[in-house]
Amino acid sequence: MQFKHPDIIYFLFLLIIPVLVHLFQLRRFKKQYFTNVRFLKELNMQTRKSSVIKKWLLLTTRLLLLAALIIAFAQPFFKAKDDDKRSNELVVLLDNSFSMQAKGNRGELLKRAVQDLLENTPENQQFSLITNNGAWWDTDIKSVQKDLQNLQYTDVAFRPDFMFTKARTKNPVVGKDVVVISDAVNLDAKYVSGFENATTYAITPEAENVRNVAVDSVYISQVMDNFYEVKVNLKAYGDVEGDIPVALYNGKSLLAKTLVKFDAEKNSTAFTIPKKDFNGYVTLTDNSLAYDNTYYFSISKPQKSNVLAVGSADKNNFLGRIYTADEFNFTSTPLNTLDYNSLEKQDAIILNELEDIPQSLVTTLKDFYAKGGNVVVIPAVNSSVQSLNNLVSVFGGVQYKAYAKAEKQITKIAFNHPLYQTVFEKKIENFQYPQVIGSFTLSGNAVPVLSYADQSPFLAAVTNKLGNVYVFAAPINKPASNFQNSPLIVPTFYNMGQNSGKTGVSAITIGANQSLLIDTVLGKDEVVTVKNGTSDFVPAQQLLSNKVKLSFGSYPETAGNYTVYKGNEKLKDISFNYPRTESDLTNKNTGAFSGFTKADSIATVFNDITSSRTASELWKWFVMATLLLLIAELLIQKFVK
């Protein structure tokens, strides 16, 4: 037991005064003679005995009363178990990722958490508030009230370890009380670390409905003379009942609407739109998360892609039948007449069975690939392995080994590879397998696109997210292979020759660190700007001769349709979407907070902190003891003779 005012305890020495008074002021008896003393003697002895007992009782009661009163004024207490943490800084880690849009029994989880903070945080409580994409330091609830009420959802993932590191770096000396408010959706346990020396609480609000439907992707599934068929991929999380309305908009104009019923986890629907510029979105309606209901995408009016084939005319003939004049500017040239100045104007360059590749061409192709061009390498039977490896080594990821004459069948297709993603409606296993009479062996970490029966790659791909390199393991001329007679030949080379910036869907995922090439030339102080009706930003940009490489990083903050401008000149429509990482509400990992104290509200947290750090005050009990002793004294005075 300890005392807030220990000096008052010295007043206990004053208790000696009543004792002295009692001893020196004992009542003295005088002898009084009566005519018959014999009858009074016994009564006299009894009266003296009872009087002494009463005085000792009164003395004891008064001593205890005064002692209790003195101790009450000294304010005794027992030290709290967490008394050493009373100076801790309170840090609130609030998850404002998109999964917190889910509805609980009292509305959206984030809005309910904000309301809980506003209603139950004491006005004089100092704390630091950290969200996925913001921070408020050493503040109070009144100061951050408006910011909390206007808090927006973000695509930035909830990383409590990074957020707590910020707080610890800001004030490393002071201990921390950490309150985590999160639904723990898509939370990896390894991100809940570094809290060993902190007092931790976890508030994990629950969503009532964990079923959700998301628009997963959009792509052109078929190109017709005057129309595109656009396929929309949808994904359901949980059992979805009833039909889901899906609508397609170009700008603000509704183009089409349909209903989709889910019999499986994934489903798709298709829309037909005119073959012209499109800058809109597809949206669905469900009673769950809103952020993944809309998918923005842009389609530019198709421009002809420039394709150059380097090789002998007879071997390039089949390419001329694929790259037709209505969609491509196709050029065929032998190596000895190659115009190096024309290479940077191409979208795709095909090296068709060259026996030797000069170093000057290797250097030029390295730069061409870095600027977003596609390179296709088809070896000849007599190609030098050293020459081939000298070329592919500048792209990384693949290496040639010696040619071996042995028949091989091409039996496996990577249906999910971008080269074939829009070609097949469903996976096929039994088809007319093309074959080769001999092949080089490809090694390295390039992605197999077509493979032999022995699982070694016939066609492999490397990408830098701007350009692509496609490497064949064998010649495909008719004496060496029947691949040119296969149905695969047309979609394979057609898609290799396409420039995604000139055709196809533009839909960039925010935060995926994607880049975009724009065909334009900038002046000395010119920059390109990305704008829409509500916001604008200047992306990181790099000049590449007659192109500009735009890198977006984590921008923009809001998904939508945007336009790239050079000054007032419109260059290209582009679209941005949030990553779908928060769509699966069943992927909840509350076990990540196993070492935290669970709480159902912020009020519970404050009550627990207060009770564990508030000393047990005992002065009230001593005041009560004083009153009881006072009553005891009155009773002794009245009833004890």
C-alpha atoms as one frame of an Amber mdcrd trajectory, in Angstrom:
protein
   0.000   0.000   0.000   1.197   3.484  -0.896   0.075   7.020   0.017  -0.456
  10.080  -2.141   0.287  12.309   0.904   2.615  10.237   3.098   3.553  13.235
   5.277   0.114  13.158   6.873   0.903   9.728   8.323   3.122  11.493  10.884
  -0.063  12.797  12.515  -0.591   9.283  13.861   1.859  10.197  16.612  -0.817
  12.541  17.934  -2.786   9.477  19.002  -0.621   9.414  22.122  -2.505  12.460
  23.421  -5.871  10.705  24.009  -4.009   7.853  25.685  -2.293  10.230  28.100
  -5.520  12.068  28.809  -7.188   8.751  29.532  -4.463   7.666  31.934  -4.162
  10.905  33.909  -7.797  11.834  34.072  -9.097   8.609  35.516 -11.936   9.348
  37.890 -10.957   9.142  41.580 -13.406   7.761  44.114 -14.011   9.356  47.577
 -15.055   7.360  50.560 -18.539   8.191  51.809 -19.779   6.628  54.948 -23.348
   5.554  55.351 -25.237   4.222  58.271 -25.283   0.764  56.761 -22.316   0.225
  54.354 -22.769  -3.489  54.189 -25.615  -3.220  51.647 -23.743  -0.814  49.260
 -20.362  -2.513  49.075 -21.232  -5.027  46.378 -22.949  -2.358  44.205 -19.928
  -0.034  44.482 -17.566  -2.695  43.153 -19.802  -3.461  40.168 -20.126   0.222
  39.190 -16.380   0.783  39.219 -15.735  -2.299  37.061 -18.272  -1.377  34.327
 -17.039   2.210  34.233 -13.462   1.100  33.506 -14.589  -1.184  30.634 -16.613
   1.622  29.051 -13.677   4.021  29.191 -11.338   1.522  27.559 -13.892   0.837
  24.813 -14.309   4.556  24.181 -10.539   5.073  24.087 -10.028   2.247  21.605
 -12.891   3.444  19.382 -11.637   7.040  19.389  -8.060   5.974  18.622  -9.218
   3.842  15.687 -11.505   6.652  14.494  -8.715   9.231  14.496  -6.274   6.776
  12.881  -8.759   5.971  10.101  -9.404   9.686   9.537  -5.685  10.504   9.338
  -5.034   7.602   6.925  -8.023   8.702   4.788  -6.475  12.178   4.416  -3.167
  10.536   3.399  -5.128   8.863   0.517  -3.765   5.308   0.475  -3.833   3.248
  -2.736  -2.550   0.055  -4.318  -0.388   0.623  -7.422  -2.010  -0.329 -10.775
  -0.602  -3.384 -12.562   0.213  -1.310 -15.698   1.217   1.826 -13.869   4.486
   2.040 -15.814   2.493   2.391 -19.082   0.475   5.428 -18.067   2.619   7.690
 -20.278   2.151   5.500 -23.389   1.178   7.138 -26.673  -2.125   5.945 -28.148
  -1.886   4.966 -31.831  -5.005   4.038 -33.847  -4.413   2.046 -37.060  -7.595
   2.394 -39.115  -8.104   0.207 -42.184  -9.777   2.183 -44.994  -9.252  -0.375
 -47.757 -12.143  -1.195 -50.068 -13.217  -4.317 -48.181 -14.375  -1.983 -45.383
 -17.197  -0.945 -47.752 -18.946  -4.156 -46.720 -22.068  -3.676 -44.628 -22.352
  -4.817 -41.029 -25.454  -4.730 -38.838 -25.102  -0.956 -38.472 -23.977   0.077
 -41.950 -20.647   0.170 -43.790 -17.807  -1.095 -41.630 -15.550   1.930 -42.104
 -18.299   4.462 -41.452 -19.338   2.563 -38.341 -15.736   2.487 -37.094 -15.419
   6.238 -37.668 -18.667   6.873 -35.787 -17.430   4.715 -32.921 -14.257   6.813
 -32.689 -16.190  10.083 -32.776 -18.693   9.025 -30.118 -16.462   7.202 -27.640
 -13.059   8.900 -27.742 -12.659  11.326 -24.794 -12.217  14.936 -25.906  -9.012
  15.325 -23.897  -7.471  12.095 -25.237  -4.342  12.711 -27.323  -3.606  10.096
 -29.993  -2.118   9.507 -33.438  -4.341   8.209 -36.223  -2.826   6.307 -39.166
  -4.797   5.028 -42.164  -3.652   3.088 -45.221  -2.839   6.318 -47.041  -2.701
   9.069 -44.413  -1.640  10.042 -40.891  -2.567  12.563 -38.184  -0.011  12.969
 -35.389  -0.552  14.009 -31.750  -4.109  15.119 -32.294  -7.478  14.874 -30.545
 -10.890  13.766 -31.709 -12.230  17.288 -32.302  -9.272  18.210 -34.505  -9.714
  15.209 -36.812 -13.507  15.055 -36.784 -13.990  16.491 -40.282 -11.143  14.455
 -41.736 -12.644  11.277 -40.324 -16.104  12.109 -41.619 -14.663  12.712 -45.104
 -12.323   9.711 -45.063 -12.331   7.931 -48.437 -11.651   4.317 -49.319  -8.318
   3.503 -50.927  -6.735   0.782 -53.042  -3.624   0.916 -50.811  -3.354  -2.372
 -48.917  -3.653  -2.446 -45.122  -0.140  -3.032 -43.760  -0.195  -2.633 -39.961
   3.537  -3.356 -39.696   4.438  -0.427 -41.971   1.916   1.833 -40.272   3.243
   1.044 -36.792   6.813   1.544 -38.004   5.818   5.096 -38.976   4.536   5.751
 -35.455   7.577   4.201 -33.823   9.925   6.240 -36.021   8.023   9.426 -35.242
   8.408   8.989 -31.475  10.753   6.081 -30.671  11.229   6.798 -26.956   7.633
   6.653 -25.728   5.800   3.334 -25.304   2.797   2.632 -27.523  -0.800   1.555
 -27.042  -1.941   0.325 -30.463  -5.571  -0.071 -31.502  -6.055  -1.837 -34.841
  -9.460  -1.449 -36.524  -9.698  -3.764 -39.534 -11.874  -6.495 -41.022  -8.649
  -8.463 -41.731  -9.700  -9.259 -45.321  -6.724 -10.310 -47.477  -4.408  -9.720
 -44.507  -1.254 -11.810 -44.404  -0.133 -12.742 -40.893   3.450 -11.721 -41.736
   2.246  -8.114 -42.008   1.182  -8.162 -38.334   4.632  -8.054 -36.786   6.834
  -5.740 -34.755   4.258  -5.155 -31.993   6.105  -7.116 -29.291   6.776  -4.160
 -26.970   3.409  -2.469 -27.443   0.047  -2.925 -25.745  -2.186  -4.068 -28.587
  -5.942  -4.190 -29.137  -7.828  -5.439 -32.210 -11.326  -4.402 -33.262 -12.455
  -6.602 -36.155 -15.901  -5.592 -37.443 -17.889  -8.315 -39.197 -19.698  -8.051
 -42.531 -23.202  -9.497 -42.561 -23.045 -10.381 -46.272 -19.782 -11.837 -47.590
 -21.167 -12.575 -51.058 -19.773 -10.299 -53.736 -19.615 -10.003 -57.525 -16.781
  -8.180 -59.315 -16.057  -7.137 -62.884 -12.740  -8.878 -63.378 -11.578  -7.865
 -66.880 -12.645  -6.685 -70.314 -11.103  -7.593 -73.661 -11.894  -7.636 -77.379
 -12.966 -11.191 -78.182 -13.730 -10.659 -81.869 -12.942  -8.006 -84.477 -15.472
  -7.589 -87.264 -15.547  -5.208 -90.207 -17.426  -2.454 -88.387 -17.793  -3.754
 -84.845 -15.916  -5.116 -81.846 -17.268  -7.913 -79.719 -16.213  -7.003 -76.176
 -16.208  -9.779 -73.606 -16.680  -8.940 -69.919 -15.370 -11.424 -67.353 -17.212
 -11.507 -64.039 -16.293 -13.290 -60.834 -18.539 -14.287 -57.947 -17.369 -14.766
 -54.369 -19.800 -16.929 -52.451 -23.156 -18.235 -53.629 -24.876 -15.531 -55.665
 -28.617 -15.867 -56.049 -30.674 -14.251 -58.769 -29.639 -12.386 -61.901 -27.005
  -9.648 -61.793 -27.700  -6.588 -63.991 -24.708  -5.575 -66.160 -24.630  -2.361
 -68.210 -22.198  -0.866 -70.731 -21.621   2.884 -71.001 -19.632   4.989 -73.454
 -18.998   8.146 -71.494 -22.413   8.869 -69.949 -24.386   7.151 -72.703 -25.929
   3.761 -71.981 -25.158   1.424 -74.890 -26.453  -1.932 -73.684 -27.777  -3.801
 -70.685 -28.093  -7.485 -69.828 -28.595  -9.947 -66.962 -26.048 -12.543 -65.869
 -26.824 -15.608 -63.785 -24.046 -17.357 -61.894 -23.983 -21.145 -61.991 -20.236
 -21.174 -61.294 -17.605 -18.942 -59.753 -16.792 -17.280 -63.082 -19.057 -16.115
 -65.856 -18.882 -13.728 -68.780 -21.077 -11.727 -71.084 -20.440 -10.036 -74.428
 -21.395  -6.699 -75.964 -21.067  -5.528 -79.558 -19.882  -1.942 -80.013 -18.983
   0.163 -83.073 -15.397  -0.061 -84.280 -14.333   3.428 -83.213 -12.938   5.304
 -80.216 -14.506   4.165 -76.956 -13.943   5.679 -73.508 -16.402   4.222 -71.039
 -17.058   1.469 -68.555 -19.050  -1.629 -67.736 -20.879  -1.751 -64.419 -22.959
  -4.234 -62.443 -25.334  -3.947 -59.512 -25.039  -6.111 -56.406 -25.717  -5.605
 -52.725 -22.099  -5.718 -51.605 -18.816  -3.944 -52.351 -19.140  -1.016 -54.743
 -15.514  -0.448 -55.771 -15.251  -3.561 -57.971 -18.656  -3.138 -59.642 -17.252
  -0.825 -62.321 -14.491  -1.525 -64.820 -13.252   1.405 -66.908 -11.680   0.793
 -70.309 -10.782   2.621 -73.479 -10.468   1.443 -77.071  -8.668   3.599 -79.599
  -9.723   3.686 -83.220  -7.569   0.982 -84.819  -4.375   2.122 -86.478  -2.245
   0.039 -88.761   0.684  -1.662 -87.074   4.084  -1.557 -88.788   5.630  -5.014
 -89.171   9.071  -5.675 -90.690  10.242  -9.180 -91.652  13.996  -9.632 -92.125
  14.819 -12.703 -94.194  14.618 -14.175 -97.658  11.539 -13.323 -99.743  10.428
 -16.926-100.218  10.444 -17.594 -96.480   8.589 -14.332 -95.770   5.734 -15.081
 -98.175   3.457 -16.646 -95.559   3.783 -13.505 -93.393   2.465 -11.343 -96.231
  -0.754 -13.384 -96.214  -1.196 -12.805 -92.454  -0.264  -9.135 -92.282  -2.800
  -7.799 -94.782  -2.796  -4.223 -96.017  -6.080  -3.291 -94.339  -4.604  -3.763
 -90.837  -0.811  -3.706 -91.221   1.976  -1.889 -92.985   4.030  -4.980 -93.784
   7.556  -4.819 -95.177   9.802  -7.724 -96.148  13.527  -7.211 -96.640  16.662
  -9.362 -96.801  19.317  -8.726 -94.194  21.848  -7.272 -96.649  19.490  -4.442
 -97.707  18.078  -3.692 -94.255  17.537   0.036 -93.571  18.464   0.468 -89.913
  16.859   3.922 -89.808  13.442   2.371 -90.419  13.597   0.030 -87.437  12.496
   2.550 -84.805   9.292   3.189 -86.798   8.208  -0.439 -86.562   5.870  -2.052
 -84.060   7.177  -5.572 -84.625  10.374  -6.935 -86.213  10.596 -10.584 -87.282
  14.012 -12.193 -87.797  13.025 -15.052 -90.068  15.633 -17.818 -90.201  18.811
 -15.728 -90.305  21.950 -17.837 -90.147  24.039 -15.047 -88.638  22.909 -11.874
 -86.819  25.297  -8.877 -86.906  26.149  -7.094 -83.675  24.844  -3.786 -85.008
  21.394  -5.348 -85.426  21.576  -6.858 -81.921  22.309  -3.427 -80.418  19.491
  -1.808 -82.394  16.973  -4.498 -81.400  17.908  -4.154 -77.724  17.001  -0.462
 -77.866  13.890  -1.230 -79.937  12.637  -3.728 -77.332  13.326  -1.323 -74.454
  11.126   1.265 -76.195   8.165  -1.092 -76.442   8.709  -2.950 -79.710   7.988
  -6.631 -80.352  10.810  -8.874 -81.573  10.221 -12.324 -83.101  13.176 -14.710
 -83.505  12.829 -17.720 -85.827  16.082 -19.711 -86.119  17.350 -21.437 -89.247
  18.600 -24.986 -89.261  22.106 -23.649 -89.877  21.877 -20.722 -87.440  24.916
 -20.259 -85.220  24.072 -21.022 -81.595  26.590 -18.388 -80.552  24.953 -15.807
 -82.799  21.470 -16.671 -81.512  22.560 -16.477 -77.866  24.373 -13.208 -78.545
  20.983 -11.839 -79.614  18.656 -13.316 -76.994  21.072 -12.605 -74.125  20.336
  -8.865 -74.440  16.665  -9.594 -73.688  17.374 -12.004 -70.819  15.505 -15.094
 -69.727  16.269 -17.474 -72.619  19.177 -19.348 -74.185  19.604 -21.625 -77.201
  21.267 -25.023 -77.107  22.458 -27.048 -80.111  20.087 -28.116 -82.877  19.080
 -31.787 -82.857  17.333 -33.561 -85.708  14.409 -35.437 -84.226  10.675 -35.266
 -84.881   8.659 -33.511 -82.190   4.968 -32.724 -81.888   3.650 -29.403 -80.564
   0.950 -30.505 -78.137   0.492 -27.862 -75.437  -0.924 -24.332 -75.643  -0.672
 -21.712 -72.862  -4.271 -20.528 -73.158  -3.848 -17.854 -70.472  -0.908 -16.189
 -72.210  -1.810 -12.763 -73.689  -0.939 -14.112 -77.140  -3.884 -16.532 -77.028
  -6.095 -15.004 -74.359  -8.665 -13.778 -76.890  -8.269 -16.614 -79.400  -9.954
 -19.606 -77.752 -13.386 -19.668 -76.171 -12.466 -22.784 -74.194  -9.432 -24.949
 -73.636  -8.885 -27.712 -76.187  -6.703 -30.759 -75.780  -7.224 -32.801 -78.918
  -6.244 -30.876 -82.030  -4.150 -31.533 -85.106  -0.695 -31.346 -83.590   1.904
 -29.517 -85.704   5.334 -31.088 -85.792   8.963 -30.273 -86.589  11.716 -32.508
 -87.949  14.373 -30.986 -85.719  14.745 -28.334 -83.039  17.066 -26.296 -80.870
  16.533 -26.547 -77.119  15.401 -23.444 -75.247  16.426 -22.993 -71.619  16.015
 -20.195 -69.089  13.032 -18.590 -67.375  11.148 -17.432 -70.461   7.410 -18.221
 -70.373   6.417 -21.186 -72.580   3.645 -20.286 -75.025   3.669 -23.465 -77.152
   5.345 -26.644 -75.949   6.381 -30.013 -77.313   5.069 -33.309 -75.976   8.190
 -33.573 -73.793   7.211 -30.223 -72.136  10.159 -28.334 -73.636   9.130 -25.012
 -75.245   8.597 -24.602 -78.972   7.702 -20.923 -78.539   8.691 -18.894 -75.476
   8.128 -15.253 -74.533   9.917 -12.562 -72.536   8.386  -9.186 -71.703   9.415
  -5.909 -70.088   5.735  -4.798 -69.833   6.241  -2.495 -72.818   7.599  -4.779
 -75.503   7.722  -8.526 -76.044  10.297 -10.978 -77.377   9.007 -14.208 -78.928
  11.566 -16.950 -79.512  10.947 -20.068 -81.594  12.963 -23.226 -80.920  12.790
 -24.487 -84.503  12.472 -23.252 -88.095   8.882 -23.115 -89.360   9.472 -23.208
 -93.118   7.607 -26.017 -94.839  10.450 -28.468 -95.292  11.360 -28.180 -91.587
   7.848 -28.044 -90.113   4.161 -28.139 -90.949   3.419 -25.315 -88.456   2.500
 -23.001 -91.353  -0.396 -25.358 -92.171  -1.671 -25.305 -88.585  -4.650 -23.123
 -87.534  -2.328 -21.704 -84.854  -0.145 -19.858 -87.372  -2.535 -16.963 -88.029
  -3.488 -15.933 -84.442   0.101 -16.470 -83.293   1.729 -14.103 -85.778  -1.271
 -11.756 -85.952  -1.055 -11.036 -82.213   2.758 -10.836 -82.324   2.474  -8.040
 -84.858  -0.076  -6.017 -82.921   0.881  -2.924 -80.935  -1.312  -2.862 -77.837
  -1.157   0.913 -77.873  -2.708   1.074 -81.344  -5.308  -1.659 -80.923  -6.972
  -3.444 -78.050  -8.317  -2.419 -74.668  -6.529   0.148 -72.516  -7.245  -0.615
 -68.849  -4.392   0.083 -66.442  -4.435  -1.239 -62.876  -3.615   1.457 -60.314
  -0.495   0.653 -58.324   0.684  -2.075 -60.718   3.581   0.104 -61.900   2.471
  -0.160 -65.526   3.803   1.993 -68.349   2.368   3.301 -71.600   3.984   4.422
 -74.855   2.548   7.442 -76.644   3.500   8.291 -80.235   4.427  11.954 -79.911
   7.453  14.243 -79.866   7.845  16.716 -77.006   9.573  20.062 -77.119  12.180
  21.260 -74.648   9.860  22.229 -71.783   6.789  20.267 -72.821   5.163  17.563
 -70.696   2.070  15.439 -71.140  -0.772  15.622 -68.623  -3.412  13.056 -67.737
  -6.827  14.571 -67.035 -10.485  13.843 -66.542 -13.419  15.967 -65.389 -12.423
  16.010 -61.719  -8.639  15.650 -61.477  -5.347  15.759 -63.341  -1.763  14.696
 -62.758   1.585  14.648 -64.524   2.972  11.101 -64.786   6.664  10.254 -64.867
   7.729  10.465 -68.502  10.747   9.483 -70.533  11.547  10.617 -74.079  12.258
   7.758 -76.491  13.079   9.364 -79.867   9.621   9.644 -81.467   7.743   8.269
 -78.443   7.117   9.143 -74.804   7.081   6.470 -72.094   4.614   7.246 -69.310
   4.945   5.541 -65.915   2.032   5.878 -63.505   3.194   4.249 -60.258   0.363
   4.633 -57.740  -1.417   7.379 -59.683  -4.187   8.308 -60.155  -5.821   7.940
 -56.769  -9.291   7.525 -58.283 -10.293   5.001 -60.940 -11.964   6.314 -64.079
 -11.641   7.323 -67.707  -8.841   9.788 -68.440  -7.275  11.467 -71.451  -3.608
  12.153 -72.203  -2.934  15.735 -73.363   0.066  17.538 -74.750  -0.894  21.095
 -73.954  -4.409  21.329 -75.412  -3.824  18.549 -77.930  -5.595  15.296 -77.142
  -3.269  12.335 -77.621  -5.048   9.257 -76.270  -7.879   8.024 -74.058  -6.793
   5.725 -71.236  -8.549   4.159 -68.274  -7.555   3.173 -64.745  -9.040   0.578
 -62.393  -8.534  -0.402 -58.786  -6.865  -3.783 -58.171  -9.399  -6.464 -57.227
  -7.423  -7.588 -54.166 -10.204  -6.803 -51.658 -13.100  -8.455 -53.483 -13.112
 -11.780 -51.636 -14.753 -11.025 -48.287 -14.441 -14.672 -47.253 -10.646 -14.332
 -47.268 -10.676 -13.061 -43.701  -7.688 -13.697 -41.443  -8.623 -12.579 -37.938
  -6.115 -15.136 -36.644  -3.396 -12.668 -37.620  -4.371 -10.738 -34.464  -4.003
 -13.759 -32.168  -1.627 -11.908 -29.831  -3.902  -8.868 -29.552  -6.556  -8.153
 -26.931  -9.921  -8.431 -28.691 -12.404  -5.586 -28.288 -15.822  -4.872 -29.772
 -15.536  -1.072 -29.697 -13.162   1.765 -28.922 -15.081   2.379 -25.677 -14.075
  -1.102 -24.484 -10.449  -0.276 -25.235 -10.511   2.937 -23.225 -12.242   1.190
 -20.315  -9.612  -1.542 -20.286  -6.719   0.920 -20.458  -8.226   3.054 -17.699
  -8.927   0.142 -15.369  -5.506  -1.440 -15.840  -3.683   1.834 -15.201  -5.824
   3.381 -12.470  -4.628   2.823  -8.890  -7.024   1.166  -6.380  -8.022   4.101
  -4.144  -8.531   3.087  -0.497  -9.369   6.439   1.177 -13.096   5.882   0.680
 -12.907   2.720   2.739 -11.132   4.565   5.565 -13.777   7.322   5.507 -16.439
   4.625   5.808 -14.485   3.069   8.680 -14.376   6.497  10.373 -18.153   6.833
  10.157 -18.705   3.328  11.473 -16.378   3.984  14.423 -18.217   7.221  15.147
 -21.489   5.330  15.255 -19.857   2.711  17.474 -18.772   5.408  19.910 -22.318
   6.790  20.119 -23.671   3.326  20.780 -21.087   2.732  23.520 -21.973   6.058
  25.133 -25.652   5.208  25.109 -25.827   1.530  25.941 -22.706   0.712  27.945
 -23.120   1.687  31.650
